[in-house]
């Protein structure tokens, strides 16, 4: 007997139009509110909020370099959940700095953002993903936080070999048991980390917050901007793509999957929760896991949403030429400067 393609059914179902897909002729405001409500429900953010707690910052270390002062600190984002952070503030004499929130993808941890090597396999990431250092060079105070299920927030229940690449499987599955999602928990952590910045408010312009991340960090960036209105510019890279041509096309980490989400909308529709704020979508021309055609399909919906918001100039689509699943810091920060001028 020949092998049977068990994916055919799912592939066919993914071609069905989602219940809340974008329609230019519908009541836009009413539709946007439905998207917001369903987004909060599906990510489990309403469940997470039930365990909220007061934000108390504990600074553990202060390191001064020629370029910046680095604060290492922790806080609880919800009861029993500690979030480790680095905040780098440039030593350039300016009183207030715009903020760039930086989140790693599936690297070995947020130490990559500040340019530190912990493991032999860090070399490749250190060539491209030193987000916090790059943000400082571009005039930002940089907040780097460790995402749940990554780096030093990887559960000991996950075997170490897998933890270094995709260590959030156990955490993601356990969240589902509780009516939550890991991406929802990461979004919550980002929002509470922005709350924590008030502790350093004398040196920060909290009205000028950018968020940046690639791959799993790009996904967290996009979803966080949907939730927290204080993120004025979202820069998800190598992440925004149709479900059909990304997480349903080939194996991806479990943190990408939200139960029922494709039944209601695709990633493009979620842009209504970001618009009219600024959105810079960056993709690799040859990305093998977030396919370019899928990113283009999603961005065509994003463009229509921004037109509805009378904010066509506030969204941009940037392709990294000849790049695969890769963050191009030069192209990204140049594009960020341009969109902030609008």
N, C-alpha and C positions, 0 to 999 in steps of 0.2 A: 504493500500500500504506500502511495506517495505521501510525503509530508503535507500537512494541511496548514495553511496560513491562518493562524488563530487571530491575527490582527485585522483581518478584512472587515469584520463586523464593526469594530471600533473606528476604523478608518472611514467607513461609510457614515457612521453616526456623527463623526466630527464635521462632516460636510453639511449637516443640518444647521439652519440659521438659529443662533441662540435666542432665547426668549426676550432678552433685553438688548438685542442688537440695535445699532444706531440706525435711525430712520429720520431723514431730514424733514419729513412732513409731520412728525409727531410733536406734541407739546414738549419742548426741550426741557423746560424747568422741571416739569413733573417727572419726566424720564430720568433726569439727572438725580433727583431725589430717590427714585427707586434704585438706581445704581448704587448710590451712597449707602442706603439701608442694607441692600443685599451684600455689598462689599464688606461692611462691618460684621454682618452675620456670618458670612462664609469664612472669613479669616479668623473668626472667634474672638474678635476684639471686644465684644460685649462681655464675653466670659472672662477674659483677661482683666478687664476693668474692675470686676468684682473683687480682685485681689490687690487692688492698688494700695500704695502706701506713700507716706510723705518722703520727699526727696531730701536726703541728707548726704552731703559731699564729704568724703574723707580723703584728704590729700596725703599720699604716702611718700612721695619723693618729688623734689624740685631739682632739675638739672639745667644749668645755664650754659649755653654755647655762644659762639660769636654771632650766630644767625638768629637764634631763638631761645626762649625759656620754655622748658618742657615740664609740664605738671603731670605726674602719674597719680590718678585718683580712682576711687570706686564709689558707687552708690547703689542702693537697692531700687530697681525699677518696679518691682512688686514685692510683696512679702516673701522673703526667702530667696530672692533672685538678685545676686550681686553682678553688677556690670562694671568691668574694668575699662578705663579710658586713659588715653594720652591727649593732652591739650598742648599744642605748640603755638606760642605767641611770638611773632617776630620782634626782634630787638632793633627796630628801625626808627625808634623815636616817636612813632605815631601813637596817639592816645587810644584810639579805637580802631579795631580791625574788623573787616568782614570775616565771616566764619565759613569754612568749608568742612562739612561733615563727611568723613571718609570711611568707607566700609569695604573690607576685603571680600573677595570671592572665596573659592575653595582653595586657599593657600594653607600654610601651616599656622597662620594666625596674624593678628594685627601688628605684631612687631615688624612685619614687612613694610607697613605704611611709614614707619619711622626709620627705615633703613637698617634694621638690625638682623643679623643672621643667627639663627638657632640650630638649623639643620642643614645637612649637605644639599638637600633638594631645594633650599631657599634661593640658590643662585639665579635660577631662571626668573623667579618672581621679583627679585631685587632689581632686575634689569628694567622692569616695566611698571611695577605696582607700588612704588614708594609714594603713595598718594599724599600723605601728610607733608613730606619734605617738598614735594612738587607744589603743593598748595602754598606753603610758606614762601617759596621762591617767587610765587605769583602774587604775593601781598596779603595772603589770607592767614588768619589764625586757623589752625587745623585741629579738628576734633576727630580722633581715631578711636573707635570702640570695637571691642571684640564681639562678634556676632555669636548668638547662641548656637552651640553645636560645632563651633570652630575653635581652633587654637587651644588656649587654656580653659575654654568653656566646653571642651569635648568631654562627654561622659566617660568615666572609667569602664563603663559597661561595654563600650565599643572597643574592639580590638585595635591596638595601636597602629598597625599597618594601614588599616582602612581609615583610621582617624586622621592620618596625615593628608588624605586626599578628599575623602567624603565622609567625615566623621559624624555627620549629623543625622544619620539614618535612625538610630535608636531614639534620639531626642524627638525627631519629627513624628515617628510612629506613636510614641507615648503621648505627645500633645494631642494627636487625633483621638486617643482614648478618652480624653478629658473635654472634648468639644472645642478644642483649640486647633491652631495650625502653627507650625514653627515659623512660617513667614509672618504670621500675625504677631507672634511673640517678638520677632525681630523688629517689626514696625513699632511695636509698643516700646521696646528698648530705645529705639532712635528718638521717639517723641519725648521720652523721659530724660534722655541724654541732653536734648535741647533744653528741657527744663533745668537740668543741672548747670547749664552755662550761666545762669543768673548769679551763681557763686563768684564768677569771674567777670561780672558785667562791666566793671570799671575799664576793662581793656578790650571789650568786644562790642561790635555793632550788631545787636541782636535783631535789628530790622533788615539786615543784609546777610541771609543765610543761604548758602549753596549746599547741595548734597551731591556726592560723587561716588560711584562704585562701578566695578566691572564684574561681569558674569553673575555669580550669586550676590555680589555687592550691587550690581546694576539692578537686579530684581528687587533687592531691598530698597534701593533708592527710588525706584518707580512706585512701589507700593507705599513707601513711607510718605512720599510727596502727595499721594492720594489721601492720606490720613491727616497729615499735619500741615496746616496752612502757613506755618511760619517758614517753611522751606520755599524760598522765593524763586530759586532756579534749581531744577532737577536735571542731573546729567547721568542717566543710566547708560552704560556702555556694554555692548555685547550681551544684551539681555532681552530687549523689547522685540518680540516676534510673535507671530500667531502660534497658538498652542499646537495646531496641526503640523507646523513645520519646525517645531522645536521639541518640547517635552513629550509630544505624542509621536514624534518621528523616530526617536532613538532614546536609549537609556540616558536618563538624567538623574541627578541627586533627588532624593525623596522630598527635600524641602521645597521643590518647585511645584508640588502637586497640592491643589486645594480641592477637596471634595465638592462636586457639583459645579465648579466654576465655569466650565465650558458649556454647561447647560444654559447658563444665563448670559454670559458675555465673553468676549475675547479681550486681549490686552488693550486693543485700540479704544474700546468703549470706556475703559477706566480713565482715559485721559480727561474725561469731563470733570473728574474730581481734582485735576491739577489745573486745568484751564480756568481763568486766563493767565495764571502764573506761567513763568517761562519754563520751557521743556526742550532740552537738547538731547536728541536720540542719536547715539553713535554706534555704528555697526561695522564689523569686519566684512570686507567684500567677499572673502572666501571662508567665512566662519562656517565650520562643518557641523556645529551643533545648534546654532541659531541661524537658520538659513536666510540668506539675503532676501529672497523672494517673499518669505514670510514676514520679514521686517518691513519690507515695502508695502505689503498688503495692510499691515497694522497701521503704518504711518499714513496711508491714504485715508483711513478713518480718523486718525488724530487731526489731520489737516481740516477735515470737514467740521470737526468739533470746535477747533479754534476759530474757524470762520463763523460758526454760530455764536461764539463768544466775542466776535469782532476783535479778535486778537491774532490774526493770521501771522503777524511778524514775531509773535512770541514763541513759536515752535520752529525747530530746525532739525533737519535730517542730515547727518554727516556720515559718509562712508570712508573707512580707512582703506585706501587703495592697496590691493594685493595682500591685505592682512587676513589672517585667520582669526582665531579666538584670542584677541590681542588688544591691549590698551595702548593707544598712541598718545602719549602725554602732550607732545607738541601740538598736534592737530586739535586735541580736546581743549587745552587751555586757551589756544588762539580762538577757537569757536566760542568758548565761554565768554571771553572778552567782548567778542562781537555781539553776542545776543544780549549781554548786559547793557550795551549802549542803546538798545532799542527803547 
